[in-house]
Amino acid sequence: AQQYGMVLWDDVFKRVAADYPDVETESVLVDAMSAKFVLRPEDLSVVVASNLNADILSDLGSALAGSLGLAASANLNPERRFPSMFEPVHGSAPDIAGQGLANPIGAVGSAALMLDHFGLPEQAARLHRAIEATTAAGILTRDVGGTATTEDVVKALIDALND
C-alpha cells in the first residue's frame, strides 16, 4: 500500500504547492527530515506530512523539546471547508489515564492553537501566558522533571488565568 499511498501523497503535495507559488516548499523523505529535526530544527517552520510520517515526526519533535506532554498540534483545513482538529501530540495517553501523570500543557497549548484559528488571538495569548507562568513557577509533571500531578498543573493554569 505504501508504494501507492506515498506516490499519491507526493503527487497531491506537488499539485497543492503549485497553487501557492509564494510558499517555499521542499519534499523530504522522513528519514532525512528526522535528521533535520535533530541537526537543524531552526530551519523548520511548518512540516506537512502524511499521518504515519507526521506521527513519527511529531513524537520526535516533542521529545526533543523535552516531553511528548508539552507539544500541541493542529490539523488545519485552511480553507475552513472542513473542521480542523486540535490535540496534544501525545493523544489520549491511555497507558497513564487516571494516574495523575499526564502533562496537560500540550492539551492547553492545543486549545490556544484552536482559539488562534477561530480568530481569538488575545484569548490564545492568555492561555500561553498561563502556561508560561505555571512552568516558570516550577509546577511541572514528572515527564519534565517535576513532582506535580496533572491536577496540580491544571489548578496552577487556572489560577494563572484568574490572575
C-alpha positions, 0 to 999 in steps of 0.5 A: 500500500505504501508504494501507492499511498506515498506516490499519491501523497507526493503527487497531491503535495506537488499539485497543492504547492503549485497553487501557492507559488509564494510558499517555499516548499521542499519534499523530504523523505522522513528519514532525512527530515528526522535528521533535520529535526535533530541537526537543524530544527531552526530551519523548520517552520511548518512540516506537512506530512502524511499521518504515519510520517507526521506521527513519527515526526511529531513524537520526535519533535516533542521529545526533543523539546523535552516531553511528548506532554508539552507539544500541541498540534493542529490539523488545519483545513485552511480553507475552513471547508472542513473542521480542523482538529486540535490535540496534544501530540501525545493523544489520549495517553491511555497507558497513564489515564487516571494516574495523575501523570499526564502533562496537560500543557500540550492539551492547553497549548492545543486549545490556544492553537484552536482559539488562534484559528477561530480568530481569538488571538488575545484569548490564545495569548492568555492561555500561553501566558498561563502556561508560561507562568505555571512552568516558570513557577516550577509546577511541572509533571514528572515527564519534565522533571517535576513532582506535580500531578496533572491536577496540580498543573491544571489548578496552577493554569487556572489560577494563572488565568484568574490572575 
